[in-house]
Amino acid sequence: MKGIIRALFINSLILYLAYLIFPGIVYDGSLQTLAISGITLTILNRFVKPLLKLLLLPINLITLGVFRWFINVFTLFILTAIVAGYHVGTYQFSGFVYNGFIAPPIFFNQFFSFVIASSIISLLTNSLRWLL
């Protein structure tokens, strides 16, 4: 029971931090939506993600684990389909210039926004689980 409550808290915190970091994530701002999103992500991570890993094991073995990002993107897609107040939209990066380094403006469609958002969520999850 303690592990489930801890996972709910961590997942809710991670979804909120991902919302703060990446502007492509749209969240309605209510704690209820955040709690429902955390519960949904916990359920998806406990039940759906292992099933997807098992189903996609041959592809994951062939690509030497590189295909794992697809499982994370699909899990995030399911989360946004279930929870109405939390979704990932398109994102326009305006670019920047720093000491001669130029990053041009880039438009990310919804698929690449999902890839970026799931990468941020995975990075935050691994970092927070390493700390705790």
Backbone torsions as a table, in degrees:
resi	resn	phi	psi	omega
1	MET	NA	-41.0	-180.0
2	LYS	-63.5	-38.4	179.7
3	GLY	-66.8	-36.3	179.6
4	ILE	-69.2	-43.5	178.5
5	ILE	-64.2	-39.6	177.2
6	ARG	-62.9	-43.1	178.5
7	ALA	-64.2	-39.4	177.3
8	LEU	-61.5	-45.7	-179.9
9	PHE	-64.6	-45.3	-179.2
10	ILE	-63.7	-44.9	-179.3
11	ASN	-65.5	-39.2	177.0
12	SER	-64.9	-42.7	178.1
13	LEU	-63.3	-41.6	-179.8
14	ILE	-65.6	-41.8	178.5
15	LEU	-64.5	-37.0	177.6
16	TYR	-69.2	-42.6	178.3
17	LEU	-64.6	-38.3	177.3
18	ALA	-64.1	-37.6	175.8
19	TYR	-62.5	-40.1	179.5
20	LEU	-70.2	-33.8	-175.9
21	ILE	-80.4	-46.1	-172.1
22	PHE	-109.2	116.2	-178.0
23	PRO	-68.6	-10.7	178.5
24	GLY	-75.1	-14.1	177.9
25	ILE	-88.5	126.8	-179.2
26	VAL	-111.2	126.5	-176.3
27	TYR	-135.6	136.1	-173.7
28	ASP	-75.4	-8.9	173.0
29	GLY	94.1	-2.9	-178.5
30	SER	-90.5	148.3	177.8
31	LEU	-68.8	-28.4	178.9
32	GLN	-65.3	-43.7	177.8
33	THR	-64.2	-40.2	178.8
34	LEU	-64.6	-41.2	178.3
35	ALA	-66.4	-42.9	178.2
36	ILE	-64.6	-39.3	177.2
37	SER	-63.8	-41.6	178.2
38	GLY	-64.5	-42.3	177.7
39	ILE	-63.7	-44.4	-179.4
40	THR	-63.8	-43.8	179.3
41	LEU	-65.3	-36.9	177.3
42	THR	-63.8	-44.3	178.3
43	ILE	-64.1	-43.2	179.3
44	LEU	-63.7	-41.0	179.8
45	ASN	-68.9	-31.3	-177.8
46	ARG	-82.3	-33.7	-172.3
47	PHE	-117.2	-47.5	-173.4
48	VAL	-78.7	-42.1	-177.0
49	LYS	-61.5	-44.4	176.0
50	PRO	-62.6	-35.5	177.7
51	LEU	-65.6	-42.9	177.0
52	LEU	-64.4	-38.7	177.5
53	LYS	-62.4	-40.0	179.2
54	LEU	-68.2	-43.3	-179.7
55	LEU	-67.0	-36.2	-177.3
56	LEU	-97.6	16.0	-179.4
57	LEU	-59.5	-43.5	179.1
58	PRO	-61.4	-41.9	179.0
59	ILE	-67.5	-38.3	179.4
60	ASN	-66.8	-36.7	176.9
61	LEU	-68.6	-40.3	179.6
62	ILE	-64.8	-39.5	-178.5
63	THR	-90.3	6.8	178.5
64	LEU	58.1	38.8	174.7
65	GLY	88.8	-1.7	-178.5
66	VAL	-71.1	-25.0	-176.7
67	PHE	-77.7	-2.5	-179.8
68	ARG	-59.8	-29.8	-179.5
69	TRP	-61.3	-31.8	179.5
70	PHE	-62.8	-37.8	178.7
71	ILE	-63.7	-41.7	178.8
72	ASN	-66.3	-40.9	178.6
73	VAL	-64.7	-43.8	-179.3
74	PHE	-65.7	-38.7	176.7
75	THR	-62.3	-43.1	177.5
76	LEU	-65.7	-36.9	177.4
77	PHE	-62.9	-43.2	177.6
78	ILE	-62.6	-41.1	178.3
79	LEU	-58.9	-46.4	-178.6
80	THR	-70.6	-25.6	176.5
81	ALA	-74.3	-31.5	-178.0
82	ILE	-83.2	-45.9	-175.0
83	VAL	-92.7	122.4	-174.4
84	ALA	-74.0	-32.1	-174.0
85	GLY	-90.0	2.0	-176.6
86	TYR	-131.0	112.3	177.2
87	HIS	-147.2	167.4	-178.7
88	VAL	-112.7	126.5	-179.8
89	GLY	-116.5	-173.5	177.9
90	THR	-70.5	160.9	-176.0
91	TYR	-142.9	133.0	177.0
92	GLN	-108.3	109.6	175.6
93	PHE	-83.2	123.6	-173.2
94	SER	-80.8	-9.2	-179.5
95	GLY	82.1	168.2	177.0
96	PHE	-159.8	163.3	177.5
97	VAL	-128.5	131.3	178.9
98	TYR	-146.0	114.9	177.5
99	ASN	49.5	45.0	178.3
100	GLY	87.9	-10.7	176.3
101	PHE	-86.1	124.9	-176.7
102	ILE	-117.6	122.0	172.2
103	ALA	-108.3	112.9	-175.8
104	PRO	-71.4	160.6	175.6
105	PRO	-64.3	140.4	-178.6
106	ILE	-135.0	138.6	174.3
107	PHE	-103.5	125.2	176.9
108	PHE	-103.6	121.0	175.4
109	ASN	-73.1	-178.5	-172.4
110	GLN	-65.0	-36.4	179.9
111	PHE	-62.6	-48.4	-179.2
112	PHE	-70.5	-27.0	172.5
113	SER	-66.4	-38.5	174.8
114	PHE	-63.2	-40.7	179.2
115	VAL	-62.8	-45.6	179.9
116	ILE	-65.6	-45.3	-179.1
117	ALA	-63.6	-42.2	179.4
118	SER	-69.0	-32.1	175.4
119	SER	-66.3	-41.8	177.8
120	ILE	-64.5	-43.3	179.6
121	ILE	-64.5	-41.1	178.0
122	SER	-64.7	-42.6	178.9
123	LEU	-63.1	-45.0	178.3
124	LEU	-65.1	-39.6	178.9
125	THR	-62.4	-49.0	-179.3
126	ASN	-64.6	-39.4	179.6
127	SER	-66.3	-44.7	-178.1
128	LEU	-70.0	-38.0	177.7
129	ARG	-68.7	-31.4	176.1
130	TRP	-67.7	-39.0	179.0
131	LEU	-70.3	-38.7	-178.2
132	LEU	-94.3	NA	NA
